[in-house]
Amino acid sequence: MNGIIASVFLSFAFAMLLTPITIKILRRRGILAVDYYKRERREVPKSGGIAVISASLLSFSILINTYYNHCKIDFVAILLMLFYGIFGAIDDFTDIGRPIKIFFPLILSLPALITAHSTEIFLPFIGFFDFSYFFYVIIIVYIMVVSNLVNMHSGFNGLASGLSAILIATLLVKIAMKGGDFIFLGCVLGAILGFLWYNWYPARVFLGNVGSLSVGAVIGYAIVAFGFFVSGFIMLIPHTANFILYVYWRLMHKMRPEDERFKIVKFGRVREDGTIEVPNRLTLKWILPYYFKMTEKEAVLAMYALTASFCFISLCISF
């Protein structure tokens, strides 16, 4: 437990130091994106997730000699973060498209099979069920899905980074309750919290695909590595609901392209009173602002509360 605490604080310090440096470099190189939920439509550096990856790796490299317990889990998580991070960086700069973003990461998830031992998964009302070789398919698909879920549930200042911090903190508590250890996951938590300081409203930097995909991959791996398939599904219910809404939106747009309700729009706008106006209710973060006048900050806090509620429920389930 001391190692986890040390990893969080050290990585937090590195993120607080590295993020403003990353912001300056990204701004100088013109790697910017428009913040659509501000009346002035300012440009903000994107791909700030590079600072999260750097802070996580730096802190782990310092702590490894003191707390390393000869476990492969940390190093597999590092590989996944790097693979998904590189893939996310490519997508940030070239926009490789959603189909490739969804399916190509299956290959990037293969290192997770190194730590796969038992092929059994606990299923509610059934008990442990042996999936045999299909279990390995489940692992790589699970990590890919979680990574994309984290990446898709974003768009507001501090949304993806804050939700990721809640998920990671929950996983660390569950791992500790199980008597396990995952030093690198603590490093990622500290890094994302330090980054959130700069990503919170009004954001000075965006996480970018490089950050959301890499952090999402580590979250997905933590779930499968410790066998939290059921509780992991529960804590990700809001992210899953967001994905289902997106799929419904896309399908209805293809079926009724002339219907304005299903027009593909990526962003809403800000009213004169500072509240946000969203085009529809077909993404989770837009549902409350669609029915009630809310600021961007209030919408993000509502999403935090929703995910935290499901994470609390997941703490009561050991599988």
Disulfide bonds with the S-S distance in Angstrom:
none
